[in-house]
Amino acid sequence: MMKPYPTYRQREILQFLMSGNWVSILRLIPVGETLLANLVQAGWIERSSDMKTRDLYRITEAGRTAFKTPVPISYKKATDTGRAAGE
């Protein structure tokens, strides 16, 4: 199951596609097929269904929402082993 927010690499691709226009896979080659497949599976991007333009991708509304979702930041609490003796 994917997280409700994109990873750094996923967010980078979503930002690249934010114009909403169809973008050729040739411009996305550094991304890799697995990352593209994960984004399509999550519903954050879609692939053109026309056989002539099968190498085109664009962001979906779900992708726009995911892109805007803040990444949670967690802070570790101090542990007993990290405290000075006598505290």
N, CA, C and O atoms as a MOPAC input file, in Angstrom:
PM7 MOZYME 1SCF
protein

 N      0.84700 1    -1.18600 1     0.00000 1
 C      0.00000 1     0.00000 1     0.00000 1
 C      0.89100 1     1.24700 1     0.00000 1
 O      1.86200 1     1.33900 1     0.75000 1
 N      0.54000 1     2.17900 1    -0.84100 1
 C      1.31900 1     3.41100 1    -0.92600 1
 C      0.88300 1     4.39300 1     0.14700 1
 O     -0.26000 1     4.37800 1     0.60300 1
 N      1.80400 1     5.23200 1     0.53100 1
 C      1.51000 1     6.28000 1     1.49900 1
 C      0.64400 1     7.34800 1     0.82700 1
 O      0.64000 1     7.45900 1    -0.39900 1
 N     -0.09500 1     8.13900 1     1.62700 1
 C     -0.94900 1     9.17500 1     1.03600 1
 C     -0.16000 1    10.38300 1     0.52500 1
 O     -0.73700 1    11.31900 1    -0.02800 1
 N      1.13400 1    10.35500 1     0.71100 1
 C      1.98500 1    11.44000 1     0.22800 1
 C      3.12600 1    10.83500 1    -0.59000 1
 O      3.56800 1     9.72400 1    -0.30000 1
 N      3.60400 1    11.54900 1    -1.60100 1
 C      4.65700 1    11.00800 1    -2.45300 1
 C      6.04200 1    11.10400 1    -1.81700 1
 O      6.30500 1    11.96700 1    -0.98000 1
 N      6.91700 1    10.19500 1    -2.23800 1
 C      8.31800 1    10.27000 1    -1.83200 1
 C      8.97000 1    11.44000 1    -2.56100 1
 O      8.33600 1    12.08300 1    -3.39900 1
 N     10.21900 1    11.71400 1    -2.25000 1
 C     10.92300 1    12.81500 1    -2.90100 1
 C     10.93900 1    12.63400 1    -4.41400 1
 O     10.62800 1    13.57400 1    -5.14600 1
 N     11.29400 1    11.44700 1    -4.89600 1
 C     11.35600 1    11.19500 1    -6.34700 1
 C      9.97700 1    11.28200 1    -6.98800 1
 O      9.83300 1    11.83400 1    -8.07900 1
 N      8.96000 1    10.74100 1    -6.31700 1
 C      7.60600 1    10.81500 1    -6.84400 1
 C      7.13700 1    12.26600 1    -6.91800 1
 O      6.52500 1    12.67800 1    -7.90300 1
 N      7.42500 1    13.02900 1    -5.87800 1
 C      7.05000 1    14.44400 1    -5.83300 1
 C      7.74900 1    15.21500 1    -6.95800 1
 O      7.16700 1    16.13000 1    -7.54100 1
 N      8.97800 1    14.84900 1    -7.25500 1
 C      9.73100 1    15.49300 1    -8.32700 1
 C      9.03000 1    15.28800 1    -9.68000 1
 O      8.93200 1    16.21900 1   -10.47900 1
 N      8.55000 1    14.08000 1    -9.92800 1
 C      7.85700 1    13.78400 1   -11.17500 1
 C      6.51600 1    14.49300 1   -11.22100 1
 O      6.14900 1    15.05800 1   -12.25100 1
 N      5.77800 1    14.47100 1   -10.11200 1
 C      4.48600 1    15.15500 1   -10.07100 1
 C      4.66200 1    16.65100 1   -10.34200 1
 O      3.86200 1    17.25400 1   -11.05800 1
 N      5.70100 1    17.23800 1    -9.77400 1
 C      5.95900 1    18.65800 1   -10.00800 1
 C      6.25100 1    18.90800 1   -11.49000 1
 O      5.80700 1    19.90700 1   -12.05500 1
 N      6.98600 1    18.01200 1   -12.10300 1
 C      7.32000 1    18.11600 1   -13.51400 1
 C      6.05700 1    18.09000 1   -14.37900 1
 O      6.00400 1    18.73100 1   -15.42900 1
 N      5.03900 1    17.34300 1   -13.92800 1
 C      3.80300 1    17.18100 1   -14.68700 1
 C      2.70300 1    18.16600 1   -14.27600 1
 O      1.59600 1    18.08100 1   -14.80700 1
 N      2.96200 1    19.08100 1   -13.36700 1
 C      1.92900 1    19.97100 1   -12.83400 1
 C      1.26900 1    20.85600 1   -13.88500 1
 O      0.18100 1    21.37400 1   -13.63400 1
 N      1.87000 1    21.04800 1   -15.03100 1
 C      1.24500 1    21.87900 1   -16.06300 1
 C     -0.07000 1    21.24900 1   -16.53900 1
 O     -0.95500 1    21.95100 1   -17.02900 1
 N     -0.19400 1    19.93600 1   -16.39500 1
 C     -1.40700 1    19.25100 1   -16.81300 1
 C     -1.36500 1    18.79800 1   -18.25900 1
 O     -2.26000 1    18.08400 1   -18.71100 1
 N     -0.34300 1    19.20200 1   -18.98600 1
 C     -0.20000 1    18.78500 1   -20.38100 1
 C      0.36800 1    17.37400 1   -20.45400 1
 O      1.01000 1    16.89900 1   -19.51700 1
 N      0.12300 1    16.71500 1   -21.57600 1
 C      0.70900 1    15.39900 1   -21.81400 1
 C      2.20300 1    15.56300 1   -22.04200 1
 O      2.61700 1    16.43300 1   -22.80700 1
 N      3.01900 1    14.74100 1   -21.39000 1
 C      4.47400 1    14.80800 1   -21.49100 1
 C      4.99600 1    13.47100 1   -21.99800 1
 O      4.57200 1    12.41100 1   -21.53700 1
 N      5.91600 1    13.53400 1   -22.94600 1
 C      6.48900 1    12.32600 1   -23.54100 1
 C      7.38200 1    11.60500 1   -22.54600 1
 O      8.09300 1    12.23500 1   -21.76400 1
 N      7.33800 1    10.26800 1   -22.58300 1
 C      8.19500 1     9.45100 1   -21.72200 1
 C      9.67000 1     9.73200 1   -22.00000 1
 O     10.51600 1     9.55300 1   -21.12400 1
 N      9.97700 1    10.17600 1   -23.22700 1
 C     11.36700 1    10.48300 1   -23.56500 1
 C     11.92500 1    11.55600 1   -22.64600 1
 O     13.12700 1    11.57700 1   -22.38200 1
 N     11.07500 1    12.44300 1   -22.15700 1
 C     11.52700 1    13.47300 1   -21.22700 1
 C     11.59800 1    12.94100 1   -19.81000 1
 O     12.18100 1    13.58400 1   -18.93700 1
 N     11.00800 1    11.76200 1   -19.56300 1
 C     10.95600 1    11.18200 1   -18.22000 1
 C     11.87200 1     9.97400 1   -18.06400 1
 O     11.82600 1     9.30500 1   -17.03100 1
 N     12.70400 1     9.67800 1   -19.06600 1
 C     13.54600 1     8.48200 1   -19.02600 1
 C     14.35100 1     8.34100 1   -17.73000 1
 O     14.44100 1     7.22700 1   -17.21400 1
 N     14.93700 1     9.39900 1   -17.17700 1
 C     15.67900 1     9.22300 1   -15.92200 1
 C     14.81500 1     8.70200 1   -14.77700 1
 O     15.34200 1     8.22500 1   -13.77200 1
 N     13.50300 1     8.79000 1   -14.92100 1
 C     12.58800 1     8.34700 1   -13.87500 1
 C     12.57800 1     6.83300 1   -13.75500 1
 O     12.66400 1     6.30700 1   -12.64600 1
 N     12.47600 1     6.13400 1   -14.85000 1
 C     12.43300 1     4.67900 1   -14.83100 1
 C     11.01900 1     4.14200 1   -14.88600 1
 O     10.07600 1     4.77400 1   -14.41000 1
 N     10.89000 1     2.97900 1   -15.47000 1
 C      9.58200 1     2.35700 1   -15.66600 1
 C      8.89200 1     1.98500 1   -14.35500 1
 O      7.67300 1     2.11600 1   -14.24000 1
 N      9.65300 1     1.52700 1   -13.37200 1
 C      9.05000 1     1.11300 1   -12.10300 1
 C      8.40400 1     2.29000 1   -11.38700 1
 O      7.28600 1     2.17700 1   -10.88500 1
 N      9.09900 1     3.41300 1   -11.33900 1
 C      8.54500 1     4.60100 1   -10.68500 1
 C      7.30000 1     5.08100 1   -11.41700 1
 O      6.30500 1     5.42600 1   -10.78100 1
 N      7.34100 1     5.10700 1   -12.73600 1
 C      6.16200 1     5.49600 1   -13.51300 1
 C      4.99900 1     4.54200 1   -13.24400 1
 O      3.86400 1     4.98000 1   -13.06200 1
 N      5.28200 1     3.24300 1   -13.21800 1
 C      4.23200 1     2.25200 1   -12.96000 1
 C      3.61900 1     2.44500 1   -11.57800 1
 O      2.40600 1     2.31400 1   -11.41600 1
 N      4.44600 1     2.75600 1   -10.58100 1
 C      3.93700 1     3.00400 1    -9.22100 1
 C      3.03900 1     4.23600 1    -9.17700 1
 O      2.01400 1     4.23700 1    -8.49600 1
 N      3.42200 1     5.28500 1    -9.90300 1
 C      2.61800 1     6.50700 1    -9.93800 1
 C      1.28700 1     6.26600 1   -10.64600 1
 O      0.25400 1     6.78700 1   -10.22600 1
 N      1.31100 1     5.47900 1   -11.71600 1
 C      0.07300 1     5.13500 1   -12.42500 1
 C     -0.81100 1     4.28500 1   -11.52700 1
 O     -2.01500 1     4.52500 1   -11.44400 1
 N     -0.22800 1     3.28800 1   -10.84900 1
 C     -0.98900 1     2.41000 1    -9.95900 1
 C     -1.63900 1     3.19100 1    -8.82500 1
 O     -2.75700 1     2.88300 1    -8.41400 1
 N     -0.94100 1     4.19800 1    -8.32300 1
 C     -1.48700 1     5.02300 1    -7.24500 1
 C     -2.58800 1     5.95100 1    -7.75200 1
 O     -3.35000 1     6.50700 1    -6.96100 1
 N     -2.67000 1     6.11700 1    -9.07900 1
 C     -3.67600 1     7.01500 1    -9.64000 1
 C     -3.22900 1     8.46500 1    -9.66400 1
 O     -4.04000 1     9.36400 1    -9.88300 1
 N     -1.93900 1     8.69600 1    -9.44000 1
 C     -1.42100 1    10.06400 1    -9.39400 1
 C     -1.06100 1    10.59400 1   -10.77100 1
 O     -1.03300 1    11.80700 1   -10.97600 1
 N     -0.78300 1     9.69400 1   -11.72900 1
 C     -0.57100 1    10.08700 1   -13.11600 1
 C     -1.33600 1     9.10800 1   -13.98900 1
 O     -1.69900 1     8.01700 1   -13.55000 1
 N     -1.57500 1     9.50700 1   -15.22100 1
 C     -2.22800 1     8.60400 1   -16.16100 1
 C     -1.43500 1     8.54800 1   -17.44400 1
 O     -0.74900 1     9.49600 1   -17.82700 1
 N     -1.55100 1     7.40600 1   -18.09700 1
 C     -0.87900 1     7.18100 1   -19.37100 1
 C     -1.91100 1     7.28800 1   -20.48500 1
 O     -3.04300 1     6.82800 1   -20.33000 1
 N     -1.53500 1     7.88200 1   -21.58700 1
 C     -2.43800 1     8.02600 1   -22.72400 1
 C     -2.91000 1     6.64800 1   -23.19200 1
 O     -2.11500 1     5.71500 1   -23.29600 1
 N     -4.19800 1     6.53100 1   -23.47000 1
 C     -4.74400 1     5.24900 1   -23.91100 1
 C     -4.70100 1     5.08700 1   -25.43200 1
 O     -4.95600 1     3.99800 1   -25.94600 1
 N     -4.38100 1     6.15400 1   -26.14600 1
 C     -4.27700 1     6.10600 1   -27.60700 1
 C     -2.96200 1     5.41600 1   -27.98800 1
 O     -1.89800 1     5.78500 1   -27.49200 1
 N     -3.03900 1     4.43800 1   -28.84700 1
 C     -1.84200 1     3.68200 1   -29.24200 1
 C     -0.77900 1     4.56700 1   -29.90100 1
 O      0.41300 1     4.28200 1   -29.78600 1
 N     -1.18900 1     5.62200 1   -30.57800 1
 C     -0.23700 1     6.51500 1   -31.24100 1
 C      0.50400 1     7.40100 1   -30.23900 1
 O      1.61800 1     7.84900 1   -30.50700 1
 N     -0.11000 1     7.64700 1   -29.10300 1
 C      0.49900 1     8.52600 1   -28.09200 1
 C      0.68100 1     7.77900 1   -26.77500 1
 O      0.58200 1     8.38300 1   -25.70600 1
 N      0.94100 1     6.48900 1   -26.83700 1
 C      1.05800 1     5.63800 1   -25.64100 1
 C      2.20300 1     6.04700 1   -24.71200 1
 O      2.20900 1     5.67700 1   -23.53800 1
 N      3.17000 1     6.80800 1   -25.22800 1
 C      4.31800 1     7.21100 1   -24.40400 1
 C      4.10700 1     8.55600 1   -23.71400 1
 O      5.07200 1     9.16800 1   -23.25600 1
 N      2.85300 1     9.03100 1   -23.63200 1
 C      2.56300 1    10.31100 1   -22.98900 1
 C      1.92500 1    10.10000 1   -21.61600 1
 O      1.10400 1     9.20100 1   -21.42800 1
 N      2.31600 1    10.94000 1   -20.66800 1
 C      1.78500 1    10.89200 1   -19.30200 1
 C      1.33000 1    12.28000 1   -18.87800 1
 O      1.82900 1    13.28700 1   -19.37900 1
 N      0.36600 1    12.32700 1   -17.93900 1
 C     -0.02700 1    13.59800 1   -17.32800 1
 C     -0.50100 1    13.33000 1   -15.90200 1
 O     -0.84800 1    12.20400 1   -15.54600 1
 N     -0.50700 1    14.38600 1   -15.09900 1
 C     -0.91300 1    14.28100 1   -13.69300 1
 C     -2.43700 1    14.23300 1   -13.60100 1
 O     -3.13100 1    14.80300 1   -14.44200 1
 N     -2.95000 1    13.55400 1   -12.58400 1
 C     -4.38800 1    13.49400 1   -12.32900 1
 C     -4.71800 1    14.41700 1   -11.15700 1
 O     -3.81900 1    14.95400 1   -10.51100 1
 N     -5.99800 1    14.59500 1   -10.88900 1
 C     -6.39900 1    15.40500 1    -9.73300 1
 C     -5.91100 1    14.75800 1    -8.43200 1
 O     -5.52100 1    15.45600 1    -7.49600 1
 N     -5.93600 1    13.43000 1    -8.37900 1
 C     -5.41000 1    12.72700 1    -7.20300 1
 C     -3.91700 1    13.00600 1    -7.04300 1
 O     -3.42200 1    13.12300 1    -5.92200 1
 N     -3.20500 1    13.11100 1    -8.15700 1
 C     -1.78200 1    13.44500 1    -8.12200 1
 C     -1.53500 1    14.85100 1    -7.61600 1
 O     -0.58800 1    15.09500 1    -6.86900 1
 N     -2.39300 1    15.77600 1    -8.02500 1
 C     -2.27600 1    17.16500 1    -7.53200 1
 C     -2.50200 1    17.21400 1    -6.02100 1
 O     -1.80200 1    17.92100 1    -5.29700 1
 N     -3.48600 1    16.45400 1    -5.56800 1
 C     -3.77100 1    16.40300 1    -4.13200 1
 C     -2.59900 1    15.79100 1    -3.37600 1
 O     -2.19000 1    16.30800 1    -2.33600 1
 N     -2.05900 1    14.69400 1    -3.89400 1
 C     -0.91900 1    14.02900 1    -3.24500 1
 C      0.28800 1    14.96000 1    -3.20900 1
 O      1.01000 1    15.00300 1    -2.21300 1
 N      0.50900 1    15.70300 1    -4.28800 1
 C      1.64000 1    16.62500 1    -4.35300 1
 C      1.53600 1    17.69800 1    -3.26900 1
 O      2.54800 1    18.12400 1    -2.71100 1
 N      0.32400 1    18.12600 1    -2.97800 1
 C      0.10800 1    19.18300 1    -1.98100 1
 C      0.08600 1    18.64900 1    -0.54800 1
 O      0.13000 1    19.43200 1     0.40100 1
 N      0.02000 1    17.33300 1    -0.38200 1
 C     -0.02500 1    16.72100 1     0.94300 1
 C      1.33500 1    16.85800 1     1.61900 1
 O      2.34700 1    16.42200 1     1.06900 1
 N      1.36600 1    17.45900 1     2.80800 1
 C      2.65400 1    17.60400 1     3.49700 1
 C      3.21000 1    16.25700 1     3.95500 1
 O      2.46300 1    15.35700 1     4.33700 1
 N      4.51700 1    16.14200 1     3.90900 1
 C      5.19400 1    14.93400 1     4.38400 1
 C      5.33500 1    15.05500 1     5.89700 1
 O      5.86900 1    16.05100 1     6.38500 1
 N      4.86700 1    14.05900 1     6.65000 1
 C      4.98000 1    14.13500 1     8.11000 1
 C      6.43700 1    14.05400 1     8.55600 1
 O      7.24300 1    13.32000 1     7.98300 1
 N      6.74400 1    14.81000 1     9.56800 1
 C      8.08500 1    14.80800 1    10.14000 1
 C      7.98700 1    14.24200 1    11.54400 1
 O      7.16800 1    14.68700 1    12.34800 1
 N      8.82200 1    13.26200 1    11.83200 1
 C      8.80300 1    12.68100 1    13.17300 1
 C     10.11200 1    12.99800 1    13.87600 1
 O     11.18600 1    12.98300 1    13.27400 1
 N      9.99800 1    13.27900 1    15.13400 1
 C     11.16300 1    13.56800 1    15.96100 1
 C     11.28800 1    12.47800 1    17.00400 1
 O     10.29700 1    12.07800 1    17.61600 1
 N     12.50300 1    11.99600 1    17.20900 1
 C     12.72400 1    10.95600 1    18.21600 1
 C     12.81500 1    11.61100 1    19.58500 1
 O     13.44700 1    12.65400 1    19.75500 1
 N     12.18100 1    10.98600 1    20.53900 1
 C     12.25200 1    11.46700 1    21.91400 1
 C     13.56100 1    11.01200 1    22.53200 1
 O     14.13300 1    10.00000 1    22.12700 1
 N     14.03000 1    11.76500 1    23.51200 1
 C     15.26000 1    11.38900 1    24.20700 1
 C     15.03500 1    10.06900 1    24.93500 1
 O     13.99100 1     9.86100 1    25.55200 1
 N     15.99700 1     9.20200 1    24.86000 1
 C     15.88500 1     7.91100 1    25.53800 1
 C     16.72000 1     7.93400 1    26.80700 1
 O     17.55300 1     8.81700 1    27.01200 1
 N     16.48300 1     6.96800 1    27.62700 1
 C     17.22300 1     6.88400 1    28.88700 1
 C     18.72900 1     6.70000 1    28.62800 1
 O     19.54900 1     7.20500 1    29.39400 1
 N     19.08500 1     6.00500 1    27.58800 1
 C     20.50100 1     5.77000 1    27.30300 1
 C     21.18300 1     7.03200 1    26.82800 1
 O     22.40400 1     7.14700 1    26.92600 1
 N     20.41700 1     7.98400 1    26.31500 1
 C     21.00800 1     9.21500 1    25.80300 1
 C     21.13500 1    10.29800 1    26.85700 1
 O     21.74900 1    11.33300 1    26.59900 1
 N     20.57500 1    10.08800 1    28.02800 1
 C     20.61100 1    11.11300 1    29.07800 1
 C     21.86400 1    10.95800 1    29.93400 1
 O     22.41100 1     9.86600 1    30.09100 1
 N     22.28600 1    12.06500 1    30.46500 1
 C     23.45800 1    12.04400 1    31.35700 1
 C     23.07000 1    11.38700 1    32.69000 1
 O     21.91100 1    11.43900 1    33.10100 1
 N     24.03400 1    10.78200 1    33.34600 1
 C     23.80200 1    10.12300 1    34.64100 1
 C     23.38900 1    11.15800 1    35.66400 1
 O     23.93900 1    12.25900 1    35.70500 1
 N     22.41400 1    10.80300 1    36.49400 1
 C     21.98700 1    11.67300 1    37.57000 1
 C     20.83300 1    12.57700 1    37.19100 1
 O     20.38100 1    13.36500 1    38.02100 1
 N     20.33800 1    12.49100 1    35.95700 1
 C     19.21500 1    13.37000 1    35.55800 1
 C     17.91100 1    12.72700 1    35.89700 1
 O     16.85400 1    13.30400 1    35.64300 1

